[in-house]
Amino acid sequence: MRKVKHFKLLPAWVFLLTAGLLFVLSCNKGIKRGDKNNTNGENNKPKLNMESDTNDEYFLLNAAEINLLQINLAHLAQQNGMIADVKELGKKMEDFYSRSFQYLIVLTTNKFIPIPITTDNAVNVYNNLSKKSGNDFDKAYCDIMVKDHKYAIVQFEKVGVKSGDAAVRHWAKSMLADLRIQLSNAIACQMKCSEISINKVSNKTSVVKI
């Protein structure tokens, strides 16, 4: 089971929205899935025995983790990024994943899936990045963005074809074009950081020769 923790810099609107959703879902879950005080509990349980349903639930939970992590890393990039390209990439990521997260909430609510605020893995990624500065931070952030978006595209492509839920399948397909745009933005920023690193090494070498 995933352990839920909080990001230090979790945006207030995300925290309040998620916390509110978790409260509502916990109430709904008690009614829909049944408990000792619900005499009709068995009749109200969602049918989550089919493989496609459980896969959709796992995908949505994973997507929620991706969205929240990207929003928080985007804030970090705008605060700690050294070059304008990294700050701009962070702003684009924040805007994109904030919109994505709002629609994701609708999907998870409809399927009575309580989404996590964050996970151990996400906290570790955030904390490790927050310890970096300067060129090291910029390069690390861009590397994470490239890696994460390559991973996300593969997952969304699979679900866009194999999901048994029309709403989930449609959302996954609709996200692909924007995910590829964000990947292109991340690659461009990654190349910019590499170029800066190469130039710095060249300049140091020139100074030593002189």
N, C-alpha and C positions, 0 to 999 in steps of 0.2 A: 504493500500500500504506500502511496506517495505521502510524504510528510509535508505539511503545509507550513510555510513561513512567510514573513513579510519582507519586502524590499525596503531598504532605508529611505529611498527616494521615490517610492511608489506614488504616482500622481494622485492627488486627493480625489478627483472625480472617478478614477479607476477604482480606488479603494472603496469609496462609498457605494459605487454602482455594484461592485462585486459583492461587497458585504451585504447589501440589500438583497441582491439576487440569492445569495446563499441562505439568507433568512427565509425568503419566500419559498425557495425550493425545499428547504428543510420542512416547512409546514406542509407543502404540497406532497412531499415525499411520504410524510407520515400518513396522509390520507390515501394517496394513490397506491402505495406499495403495501399498506396495511401494517398494523401492529396489534398488540394484545388488546388494546381498547377499541379496535375497529373490527366489528363483527363481520363486515363484508370485505375484510382485508384480502382474502384470496382472490375474490372477484375483481379487485381493483389493481392487482399487480400488473405492471406493464409486461408485455411479452418480450423478454430480453434473452430468450433461450437460443434463438437462431443466430448462427455465426455472423451473418451480415449485420444484425443489430448490435452485437457486442463489438464488432469491428468499427462500426460507426461511432459508438460511444467512446472507444479508445481514441479514434481519430479526432473527435471533437475535444476531448480532454487534452490531447497532444497539441492541437491547434490553439487551444486556450493558453497553454504554457508558452508556445511560440509567440503569440500575440503580446502577452504581458511582458515577457522577457525583452522583446524588441522595443516596446514602448519605453521600458526603463533604461535599456542600453542607449536608446536614442536621446533620452534626457542627459545621460552621462556624456555622450558624444558632443552635445551642444554646450555643455559646461566645461569639459576637459579637453576637447579637441584643439589641436594647435593650429592647424591650417583651416582655411575657410571651407575647403572641399569636404572635410570631415564633419564640420558643424552643419553644413548644408545637407549632407547625406543623413545626418541624425534628424534634421527637421522633416525631411521627406519620409523617413521611416516612421516618425511619430505620427504624422498626419495619416499615412496609409494604414498603419496598424490600429490606430484609434478608431477609424471608420470600420475596419474589419472586425474589431472586437465588439462593437455595438451590434453588428449583424449576427455575430457568433452567439451573443447572449440570447438572441431570439431563438436560435436553433436549439441551444442547450435547454432553455426554458420549456420549449415545446416537447422535448424528449425527457424532461425531468432529470437532467444531469447536472448536479452541483459542480461547478468548475472551481479549481483551486486558485487561490490568490497567487501562489507561486510554489516552486518545489525546491528540494535540496540542490538539484543540478543547476537550476536557474540562478539560485543564490550564489553558488560557487562561481559560475561564469561572471556574474555581476561583480562580485567581490574581487576576483582575480584581475578583471579589467580596471577596476577603480584604483588599484594599486599602481598602475602604470601612468606615465606622463610623457609629454613631448612626442617625439617621433615614434617611440615605442607604443604609446597609447594609440596614436592614429593608425599605425600599421596593424596592431592587434584588433582594433575595432573593425577595420575593413576586412581583415581576414575572417573574423567571426561572421560578418555579414555575408560574405561570399559563400562560406561553408554552410551556414544556416539556410540560405535561400536555395542552394543546390539541393539540400536535403528536403526542404519544404516542397519544392517543385515536384520531386519524385513522389512524395507522399500524396500530394494533391492530384497528380495525374492518375495514380492508382485508384484513389477514391472516386474521382470523376468518372471512372469507367465501371468500377466494381461495386460501388455502394448500392444497396437495395432500397435506400431511402431517396426519393426523388429530390427532396429539398436539400439534403446533404450533397447529393451528386451535383445538383445545379450550382450550389455555392462553391464547391471545389473547382468546378470547371470555370466559373466566373472569376475566380481568384488567380488563375494561372497567368493571364496576360499581365496583370499588375505585379505578380511575383517575379516574372521574367524581367519586367522593367526595373524593379528594385535590384535584381541580381546584376543587371547591366550597370546600374548606377554604382553598385558596390565594387564591381570589377574596375570601373573607371577610376574610382577613388583609390582602390588598391594600387593601381598602376601609378597614380600620382604620388602616392606615398613611397613607392619603390624608386621612382624617379628622383624624389627629394633625397632619399637615402644614398643613392648612387652618386648624386652631385656632391653631397657632403663628404663622402669618402674620397672623391676625386679632388675636392678642394683641400682636404687634409694632406693628401699625397703631394699635391703641388706645393703646399707650404713647407713640407718636410724637405723636398728637393731644393727649394730656394735656400 
